[in-house]
Amino acid sequence: MNIVITGASKGLGRAMAEKFAAQGHHLFLCSRNEVDLYKTMEELLTCYPTVKIKAKARDLSKKEEAQEFAAWVFNNGYVIDVLINNAGSFIPGSIYNEPEGSLEQMLAVNLYSAYHVTRMLLPQMMERKAGHIFNICSIASLQAYDNGGAYSVSKFALLGFSKNLRQEMKPYHIKVTSVLPGAVYTNSWSGSEIDPKRIMEATDIAEMVYAATQLSAQACVEEIVLRPQLGDL
C-alpha cells in the first residue's frame, strides 16, 4: 500500500510511519520542519531499505502549501491507499485568557490542514472507489477540559469533519476512521514530571491504526478511542 502521513517527523506520525514501513508499505511524509522530516526519512530508509519513502516539508496550516503537498503526491504517480491526517499542535489556555489568535491558529493547523489535503486527494480515491482516511483527533474532541481552550474547540471540529466525511464516502467505499487518543508520551512531555508509564506510548496508537487497515473491505472502524489504563490525567 501507499501511505500518506502528515505531521510525520515525530511523535504519533513518526510511530505510524515506522509501523507501516516495517510492514513493507511505501510512504509519502510531510511535516513543517524540513530538518526533522528528512532525518526521519533517512532513519526509516536505513531500517527499511526496500521501502519507497518520499518526503516534502510544508506548513499545512496554509491552504496553498497543503494543496502543494497534495499536488506533489499526485505528481509522483502513485495510487494513494491510506491518508493519515495527523498534523497538529497545541496551545494551552482558556478561551478567556489564551493568546490572541489562538483559535485561528488551532483551526488552521488541526482542522484546515486535514480539510484541504483530503479534498485534494479524494478525487482519485472516489474514482477508484477505494481508500482509507484517518483523522487523528483527540480525547479533547469528546470532553472539554481545563486549559483546553481553542485546542479542544479545533479537535471537536476535526471530529465533526471526520463524521461528515464518513457519511459522504460510504457510497464510494472509502473508509473514514476517527482516532481519539488520550495522553501519549511524546517529545511534548519532555522535561515534565509525568511518569512515562502513566500514559500511553506512541506505538500503541500506531498499532491500532495499522490494525484498522487490515480488515475486510466490508468492515470500517469508525472510531478508535484509546486512554491510559488508569484513565485521563
N, C-alpha and C positions, 0 to 999 in steps of 0.2 A: 504494500500500500504506500501511497504518497501522503505525507502528513504535513500540514501547515500549523506551526505553533507560534503565537505571538507572546511577547514577554518571556523569551526563551533563554535568556542568558544566565539566569539564576533562579533559585527558589523552586516553585512548583513547575515553571516552564522548563527549567533545566532537567528536573527529575522526570518529567513526562517525555522530553526529548531522548533522554538516556534509555528509558524503558522501551520506547518504540524502536530506537536504533539497535538495542540489544536483541530485538526480535526480528531484525533484518529489514525494517521498513525505512524508506527514504524520507528525508526531512527538508522542509523549507522553513527556516527560522528567521525571526525578526525580534529585535529589541531596539531601544533608543540608544543604548551605549554601544558604540561600534567596537571599542576595545574589548569589553566583556563578551560581546557576541562572538567575535572572531576567535577569542580564546576558547570559548565553549565549543565552537565548531571544530577547532583544531584538536581539542582534547577528545571529542567524540570520534573524530576520524581516526585518531591514533588507536582508540579502543576497538573501533568497529570499521576497519578499512574497506570492507566490501560494501558498505552502505553509502549511497549518494547523499551528501549533505551540502546544502547551499544556504547562504545567509545574506540578509540585507538589513542594514541598520536604518531605521526610520522612526520618527516620532509619530505614532499612530493617533495621538490626540489631535493632530492636524489633518483635516479631511484630505487635502491634496497629497500628503505623504502616505496616508492609509491607502488611497487609490493608487499611488505609485507602486507601493509594495505589492498590492494585488495584481496590478498590471505586469509587474516583473515576474510574479509566479506564473501567470499565463504565458508570458513570452518564453519561459523555459520549456514549454511544450508538454508538460506532464499533466495527466489527469489527477485531480485532487480528490482523494478518498475521504480524508478527515481534516476538518478545520477546528483548531482549538483556540478560542478567543480567550487568552489568558492575560493580556496586557492590563496592567492596573497599578494604582498607587493609593496611598493612604495619607490623609491629612487629619490629625486628631483635632478634636474641638467640638463644641456645641454650636447649634445654629445661632445662638445669640452672641457668641464671642469668638467664633473661628475667624481666621484671617479673611479679609475682603477678597472675593474671587474664588474662595474655596469650592463653592458649588459648581461654578463654571469649569474649574479645573478638574474636579472629580467626575463630572458628567463627560467631559471631553476624553479623559483617559479611560474611565471604567465603562462607559456606555457607547459614546460615539465611535470609538475605535472599532469595537465589535460590529456596530451597525454598518459602518462604511466598508470594512473589509468583507463582511458577509455579503453585502449587496453586490460587490464586485465579483465574488467567486460563485455566487448562487446560480447564475445562468447556465454554467457548464454542468453543475450537478443536476439542475432541473431538466436539462436536455437529455442527460444520461438516465435520469430517474434513479439516482444512487448517490450516496454520500452520507456523512455523519458530521454534525456540528456540535461542539461542546462549548458552552459558555460558562466560564469559571466565575461563579457568583460568590456567595459567602453566607455564613450563618446570619450576617448582618442584613441579608436580603429577606430574612424571615422575622427577625426580632430586633426592635430598637434597643439600643443600649447606651449607657452614659459615655460621653466623649466620642460618639459615633458621628454625629452631625451630618455633613454633606456626604461623607463616605457612605454611610448607611443609606441615605437617600439615593445615591447613584447605584448602589447594589440592589436596592428594591427595584429600581428602573431596569437594570440589566435582567433581573428575573422576569419582569414583565415582557421585555423584548423576547426573551427566550421562550416564554409560554406562547406568545403570539406566533413566533416563528414555527414552533412545534405544530400548531394548528394549521398554519398555512402550507406547511411542507408535507403533510400527510398524503395528499393526492400524488405527490411526486416521489414517494417512497424514500424521502430524505429524513434521516433520524435527527432529532434535536434533543440534547441532554443538558440539563442544568446541573452544575456541580456546586454544592454548597458546603464547603469545609469550615470547620471551626478553627481554633488556633493551631497553627502548624509551625514547627521550629525551622525558621529560615534565617537569612542574614539580618532581617529586620529585628530579630530578637538578640542579636549580638550585643554584649555589654549589659544586658538585663540580668536580673537576679532569678529569672524563671528557671526552674529545673527542666532540662530538655525532656526528661522522662514524664513530665506532667502533661505535655502536649504532643500532638501528632508529628510524624515525620513526613517530609515531602514525598517520599516514596510510597506512603500509604495512599495518597491521592492519585499518584501515577498508576499504581496497581489497579485501582478501581476504574479509572478512565480507560486503561487498556482493556480490562475485562469487559467493559461495556461494548467495545468494538468487536468482540469475538462472538457475539450472539448471532442467531439466525436472522435472515432478512425479515422475518415475521415479528421479531421482538425488538422493542425500543425501551431502554431505560430512560424514563422521563426526568427523574431527579435522583441525584446521589447526595445524600446528606451524611456528613461524617463529623463526629465530635470526639474530643478526647474522652478516654474511658471514664474519667472522673467528672466529666461534664465541662461546660464552658467555664472560662476563667471569670 
